Amino acid sequence: MHRVNTIIIEDEPLARKRLEGMVAKIGQLELLGSYEDPIDAKEILKSGNVDLMLSDIQMPEMDGVSFLRSLPNPPFVIFITAHREFASEGFELDVLDYILKPLLTQERLLKAIDKVQNALVLRRNTPKNQVLKFKDAQKTIFINPADIYYIKAFGDYATVITEKETFTISSTLKELEKKLSWNMFVRIHRSHIVKIDQIKSVDAVRVILKNNEKLDIGLKYRSNLYNRMGLKID
């Protein structure tokens, strides 16, 4: 089994201490940090080394759902909370599991970690150049990710720009992000996903591709882009 790099975000000291103890008993988990405030966890999340976030939802500075929404490339997430009413919203964000605090036991946590392991295996074993298949009206379109330059969204549709052709498909960028290899592509804007090896240069507000097209960088995505490119934000 793979070691799962894990962080905890929990504002209640006793609950945080208990969860740290439970994590320590699970050999597959490597605890990288334990935080009272979500904002304190941002730096380690930028590193890209975190596989799993165990997080409360109701916290004073920022709730767990809003924090998750703010992350351009979040790790896998398990919410551990006393509030049942946030479950549907959590699963809309592709949270792997949702554990109510009164039901949190070592056995229940282990069951959730099994889901994480399965998701990690699937992600690591997915071929980087797997052909993508899309339905568009009456036809099926096949696209090799290696041929993509960038993808531009407009509403519930996306334009995929490749070396030879441009395709319009019925898909949102969020849906496409799940299909694209994370180490080949990076989201730079709410409307743009770019293949990393097509980037020729980067400045504070835009990227220039090798085909000389210029694309804006969204402020929300800038730090992740710079991190992926090995750059520092001034």
Buried (B, 14 or more C-beta within 10 A) or exposed (E): EEEBBBBBBBBBEEBBEBBBEBBEEBEBBBBBBBBBBBBBBBEBBBEBEBBBBBBBBEBEEBBBBEBBEEBBBBBBBBBBBBBEEBBEBBEEBEBBBBBBBEEBEEEBBEEBBEEBBEBBEEEEEEEEEEEBEBEEEEEEBEBEBBBBBBBBBEEEEBEBBBEEEEBBBEBEBEEBBEBBBBEBBBBBBEBBBBBEEBBEEBEEEEBBBEEEBEBEBBEBBBBBBBBBEEEEEE
